[in-house]
Amino acid sequence: MYVTIAAVLTTAALAAGLAWRHARSVRRALVLERAARRLTEAAQHRDLDAFRRRLDAAMAEQRVLEAADRIVDDALARTTHDPQEGDTP
């Protein structure tokens, strides 16, 4: 009878130890997963900020080029002569 009680207690202690070890392993995995998620979110935020800065710079450059185009077109429109009127460019 004492052997049976000892076997049951040993089995219960072993099961509790394995359950604790599994729970600790799952907790560690969860901590690592959360850390990976935070790193991924930070990298995504950083990359999106960099993309927005590059896009803003490209759009500003495009606006400058469009303004220069309008200035050149206006200047050409004012200085162009009609060849049928006898004027030569």
ROLUM-887090 format. One line per 4 residues: number of its first residue (from 1); their letters; for each residue x, y, z of N, C-alpha, C. Coordinates in nm, 3 decimals. Atoms other than C-alpha are relative to their C-alpha. Layout:
% residues N
NUM) A) X/Y/Z/X/Y/Z/X/Y/Z | ...
This chain:
% residues 89
1) MYVT) 0.081/-0.119/0.000/0.000/0.000/0.000/0.086/0.126/0.000 | -0.090/-0.116/-0.001/0.284/0.242/0.078/0.069/0.017/-0.134 | -0.064/-0.005/0.131/0.442/0.153/-0.253/-0.094/0.067/-0.101 | 0.099/-0.057/0.091/0.123/0.246/-0.437/-0.012/0.151/0.024
5) IAAV) 0.008/-0.143/-0.033/0.099/0.580/-0.253/0.125/0.072/-0.048 | -0.126/-0.060/0.046/0.466/0.651/-0.327/0.002/0.011/-0.151 | 0.004/-0.003/0.146/0.415/0.565/-0.694/-0.095/0.110/-0.049 | 0.095/-0.103/0.037/0.111/0.794/-0.717/0.058/0.138/0.026
9) LTTA) -0.060/-0.130/-0.033/0.293/1.080/-0.543/0.115/0.032/-0.095 | -0.111/-0.021/0.094/0.599/1.033/-0.764/-0.054/0.037/-0.138 | 0.060/-0.030/0.130/0.381/1.031/-1.076/-0.060/0.140/0.000 | 0.060/-0.134/-0.011/0.195/1.342/-0.958/0.109/0.108/0.000
13) ALAA) -0.109/-0.096/-0.003/0.522/1.522/-0.881/0.065/0.012/-0.137 | -0.059/-0.002/0.134/0.664/1.424/-1.220/-0.091/0.075/-0.097 | 0.096/-0.069/0.087/0.346/1.542/-1.397/0.000/0.150/0.028 | -0.002/-0.141/-0.036/0.352/1.870/-1.205/0.129/0.066/-0.051
17) GLAW) -0.127/-0.053/0.049/0.719/1.920/-1.294/-0.001/0.019/-0.150 | 0.009/-0.011/0.145/0.655/1.853/-1.661/-0.095/0.113/-0.041 | 0.094/-0.108/0.030/0.356/2.088/-1.659/0.064/0.135/0.025 | -0.068/-0.126/-0.030/0.562/2.362/-1.494/0.103/0.032/-0.108
21) RHAR) -0.103/-0.020/0.103/0.843/2.311/-1.747/-0.065/0.042/-0.132 | 0.071/-0.036/0.124/0.597/2.327/-2.038/-0.053/0.144/0.009 | 0.053/-0.136/-0.017/0.433/2.642/-1.898/0.112/0.103/-0.010 | -0.114/-0.091/0.009/0.775/2.806/-1.858/0.047/0.014/-0.145
25) SVRR) -0.040/-0.002/0.141/0.864/2.711/-2.215/-0.097/0.084/-0.083 | 0.101/-0.078/0.073/0.538/2.856/-2.346/0.014/0.148/0.034 | -0.019/-0.139/-0.040/0.595/3.175/-2.144/0.121/0.062/-0.071 | -0.119/-0.051/0.070/0.944/3.214/-2.292/-0.030/0.024/-0.147
29) ALVL) 0.036/-0.017/0.142/0.810/3.162/-2.643/-0.088/0.122/-0.020 | 0.087/-0.116/0.010/0.543/3.423/-2.581/0.078/0.130/0.016 | -0.084/-0.119/-0.020/0.799/3.675/-2.452/0.082/0.027/-0.127 | -0.078/-0.017/0.123/1.015/3.614/-2.760/-0.088/0.048/-0.116
33) ERAA) 0.092/-0.040/0.107/0.715/3.649/-2.991/-0.040/0.147/0.016 | 0.035/-0.142/-0.023/0.616/3.980/-2.830/0.117/0.091/-0.034 | -0.118/-0.081/0.033/0.971/4.110/-2.863/0.017/0.010/-0.151 | -0.011/-0.002/0.147/0.979/4.011/-3.230/-0.106/0.091/-0.060
37) RRLT) 0.106/-0.087/0.050/0.647/4.187/-3.286/0.035/0.147/0.021 | -0.039/-0.140/-0.026/0.774/4.507/-3.121/0.109/0.045/-0.096 | -0.107/-0.035/0.094/1.088/4.500/-3.336/-0.055/0.020/-0.141 | 0.059/-0.010/0.134/0.884/4.442/-3.651/-0.080/0.129/-0.014
41) EAAQ) 0.078/-0.125/0.005/0.647/4.729/-3.569/0.090/0.122/-0.004 | -0.092/-0.114/0.000/0.938/4.962/-3.497/0.067/0.014/-0.136 | -0.064/-0.004/0.132/1.108/4.869/-3.824/-0.099/0.049/-0.106 | 0.101/-0.044/0.095/0.783/4.917/-4.016/-0.024/0.151/0.014
45) HRDL) 0.021/-0.143/-0.023/0.731/5.259/-3.857/0.117/0.081/-0.057 | -0.119/-0.069/0.050/1.090/5.361/-3.938/0.001/0.002/-0.153 | 0.000/0.008/0.146/1.061/5.240/-4.298/-0.108/0.088/-0.062 | 0.108/-0.084/0.052/0.728/5.416/-4.349/0.036/0.148/0.010
49) DAFR) -0.045/-0.139/-0.013/0.872/5.742/-4.217/0.102/0.035/-0.108 | -0.101/-0.025/0.104/1.169/5.712/-4.452/-0.065/0.008/-0.138 | 0.071/-0.004/0.128/0.936/5.639/-4.745/-0.074/0.131/-0.017 | 0.073/-0.127/0.009/0.722/5.941/-4.665/0.094/0.117/-0.026
53) RRLD) -0.097/-0.109/0.024/1.030/6.166/-4.650/0.047/-0.002/-0.146 | -0.043/0.008/0.140/1.150/6.038/-4.989/-0.111/0.043/-0.096 | 0.113/-0.037/0.085/0.804/6.077/-5.139/-0.024/0.151/0.005 | 0.017/-0.145/-0.012/0.770/6.433/-5.004/0.107/0.074/-0.078
57) AAMA) -0.109/-0.065/0.075/1.110/6.523/-5.149/-0.024/-0.011/-0.151 | 0.025/0.019/0.143/1.018/6.377/-5.488/-0.117/0.087/-0.046 | 0.114/-0.084/0.038/0.685/6.559/-5.490/0.039/0.148/-0.003 | -0.047/-0.138/0.000/0.855/6.888/-5.399/0.083/0.027/-0.125
61) EQRV) -0.082/-0.016/0.121/1.105/6.837/-5.680/-0.089/0.008/-0.123 | 0.092/-0.002/0.113/0.820/6.764/-5.921/-0.072/0.135/-0.010 | 0.066/-0.132/0.001/0.642/7.086/-5.818/0.094/0.108/-0.053 | -0.098/-0.098/0.048/0.962/7.285/-5.881/0.015/-0.013/-0.152
65) LEAA) -0.014/0.021/0.145/1.001/7.129/-6.226/-0.123/0.048/-0.076 | 0.122/-0.047/0.066/0.637/7.201/-6.312/-0.004/0.152/-0.003 | -0.003/-0.146/-0.004/0.679/7.564/-6.204/0.101/0.054/-0.103 | -0.100/-0.042/0.099/0.994/7.596/-6.415/-0.053/-0.019/-0.141
69) DRIV) 0.061/0.025/0.131/0.808/7.444/-6.709/-0.098/0.112/-0.037 | 0.096/-0.107/0.027/0.531/7.702/-6.676/0.071/0.132/-0.032 | -0.075/-0.124/0.024/0.784/7.987/-6.660/0.060/-0.001/-0.140 | -0.060/0.010/0.135/0.963/7.865/-6.973/-0.108/0.010/-0.106
73) DDAL) 0.109/-0.007/0.098/0.633/7.812/-7.157/-0.053/0.142/-0.015 | 0.047/-0.139/0.006/0.516/8.163/-7.064/0.100/0.089/-0.074 | -0.103/-0.081/0.067/0.846/8.314/-7.177/0.002/-0.029/-0.150 | 0.003/0.033/0.143/0.832/8.127/-7.506/-0.125/0.054/-0.067
77) ARTT) 0.125/-0.051/0.059/0.471/8.229/-7.561/0.010/0.150/-0.024 | -0.012/-0.145/0.019/0.562/8.596/-7.517/0.099/0.037/-0.110 | -0.104/-0.037/0.096/0.864/8.588/-7.746/-0.016/-0.065/-0.135 | 0.020/0.067/0.129/0.731/8.370/-8.028/-0.070/0.096/-0.096
81) HDPQ) 0.057/-0.087/0.103/0.653/8.556/-8.350/-0.068/-0.085/-0.104 | 0.071/0.072/0.106/0.415/8.457/-8.622/0.073/0.022/-0.131 | -0.078/-0.016/0.125/0.616/8.389/-8.942/-0.083/0.060/-0.113 | 0.081/-0.055/0.107/0.320/8.494/-9.161/-0.008/0.151/0.007
85) EGDT) 0.004/-0.145/-0.015/0.340/8.847/-9.026/0.129/0.062/-0.051 | -0.125/-0.053/0.052/0.687/8.881/-9.170/0.109/0.006/0.104 | -0.102/0.001/-0.104/0.869/8.857/-8.840/0.072/-0.133/-0.004 | -0.078/0.124/-0.010/1.144/8.605/-8.799/0.040/-0.019/0.145
89) P) -0.036/0.021/-0.140/1.219/8.442/-8.471/0.144/0.026/0.029
